[in-house]
Amino acid sequence: MRPTIPHRLDRRPSSRIDTPTPAVYPYEVTALLERGWWVLHVADLDVRGVAATLAEVRSAAELLLARALDAPVGSVPMTISVVRFTRGSLIRSRW
C-alpha cells in the first residue's frame, strides 16, 4: 500500500500574500491643497486620501498608510511633502 502524500493544493492560500508589506524606507506622502481640501497621495502604493486642514494631514496620512498596508496606525515610516501654489510661485516644504 502506498503512503498518502498530502498535496500542496490542499492548504488554503493565505489572504495576506497580495498585501504589500511595510517598507523599511519611509513612504513619500504628497499633500496638495485642492478646492479647500488637502489631497494626500502615496505614489508607491497608488493610494489617495483627504484631510480638511493642514493640521490633520499627518494623522490622515498615518491612517491612510495603515489601512493600505494593514498595519497599526503610526507604525509605517513616512515623510510628508506639502505643496502650495501661490500667485506666481510654488512652495514645497517637508516634515
N, C-alpha and C positions, 0 to 999 in steps of 0.2 A: 504494500500500500504506500502511495506517495504522500509525503507530508504536505500539508496545506501551507502555501506561502501567501501571506497577506499581500494584496495588490495595492499599489500606491493610490489608485483612484478610489479606494475605499475610504480614505481620510477626507474629511471635509476641508475645502480650501479656506484659508484664513481670509477674513474680510479686510484685514489691515495691510494686505500685500500692496494694494494700489494707493494707499495713503502715504503721501510724502513724509519723510521723517524730518524733524527739526535740524537745521544745518548748524555747523559749528561756527561758520561766519555769520555776521549779522545780516538779516534781510534788510533791503533798502525800501523804505516806505516813502512815497512821494505824496505830499499834501498840497492840493491846489484849490484855491478859492474860486468857486464857480456858482454864480447866481445865488450868493448868500450862504452856500453850504461848502464845507471843506470836503473835497473828494479825495479819498485815500486810494492809492494804487500800489500793489506789490507786484512788480513785473516778473519776478522769479516764479511766483505761484499763479500769476494772472488772476488775481482776486481784487475786488474793489469794495470800498465801504464809504460811509459818510459820517461826518461829525458836524454838529451845529455851530460850535465855536472853536477857536484855536485852542482854548484851554482843554477841550475834550479830545483833541487829536491823539494824544499819547494813549489815553485809555481805550479809545476806539480802535487804534492800531493794534494794541495788545490783544484785544478781544478778537479782531479780525484774523490775526495770525494764529491765535489759539484755536479758533474754530476751523481754520483751513488745515491746520496740522494735527488736529485732535490732541492738543497738548494743554497743560494747565496755563491759565492766564498769567502772563508775566514771565513765563519760563523761556520764551523764544527771544534770542538776541535780535535787536533791530536798531537801525538808525533812521531818523526821520528827516527828510528834506522838505522844507516849506518853500513853496514857490508863490510869489506875489507879483502881480502885474500892476504897475502904477503908470501914470502918464509918461510915456516915452522911456520907460526903463523896466528892467526885470530885476527883482531882488530874490536871491536864493540864500537861505540860511539852513544850517543843520544843527540838530541837537540829539 
